[in-house]
């Protein structure tokens, strides 16, 4: 029982838990403590507000190249900027946010100097766009794996209810990455992750516990088995993949989409349906089953979500509880291309949006690669991983971010159009 289990309800309360939020968001807490924080966040709106503020700060802290010796007046200028920052937006932050002010000030120092004109009055040399290293990401995924082959979300800032699904994402990244797959450690991690998924498959074909949002576990795990089977055919993996696909078919709604298990309305939604439809497409393409009718029904349903501007809704056209970008990026993969492409800026996408946008919009892939590269950690204990700084980070953590970044960089070539 965590000592901070009681939710803090007052708008102006300072929760004792807030001091641990920076370490939690960066995956630095011990697994048991991270689980306590995750459970506490479910009931404490004060800490959720602090978490959201910190996440915005973390998202803006990019990786900067080492700077040369600054000009003589540089320190005075930086202190002026820091003083002005203290009385601006950061004044409203809670204790955890104020703890980050020093880090933000350091970022301001680097940002000002990196963009400092040279001493002859000309502009600074333009830096080349960052390039992500899939190999470094794979090495981090190998190092983050548990002994049983799984990935423990709470160890990296996520929620343990999605352990099976996040393990599936990591296995997909290990199976499909274009570099490093010949590495013995990668192959060993791939084998252990695949074995974990198969061990957690029920007789019904469902992988993981049957909970309300179990498709967020089962569907990514199914995709992982299909990708492993495609790269390294093994009879046991093939059989498990077929059982998993059959379970997805059994869960498809009459509308053609998928939804939450306990949703009494029977409504499908664009987000949870994306992974099952991708899995059916991959299984059909691989010849594991004839799923043409199920795929056609799902695509027809996705087309009913498209409004006059080309945006894809959540449960119906014009419904955007999580914003326009992610559901539209998802829909681009599964609906017929429009005569005029929908403009989606990669900088507005979370990792799920980047993953599906890379699959559905070939013209955006260069910008996506640059965007993903800015989120990769280059040094330190988390080198190679990707910063979990989007809206789903508290659910998926660093494993979610790193796995989907690798898969986005692969351009999701496995999704048939």
Buried (B, 14 or more C-beta within 10 A) or exposed (E): EEEBEEBBEEEEBBBEBBBBBBBBBBBBBEBEBBBBBBBBBEBBBBBBBBBEBBBEBBBEBEBBEEBEEBEEEBEEBBEEBBEEBEEEEBEEBBEBBEBBBEEBBBBBBBBBBEEBEEEEEEEEEEEEEBEBBBBBBBBBBBBBBBEEBBBBBBBBBBBBBBBBBBBBBBBBBBBBBEBBBEBEEBBBBBBBBBBBBBEBBEEEBBBBEEBEBBBBBBBBBBBBBBBBBBEBEEEEBBBBBBBBBBBBBEBBBEBBBBBBEEBEEEBBBBBBBBBBBBBBBBBBBBEBBEBEEBBEBBBEBBBBBBBEEBBBBBBEBBBBEBBBBBBBBBBBBBBEEEEEBBEBEBEBBBBBBBBBBBBBBEEBBEBBBBBBBBBBBBEEEBBBBBBBBBBBBBBBBBBBBBBBBBBBBBBBEBBEE
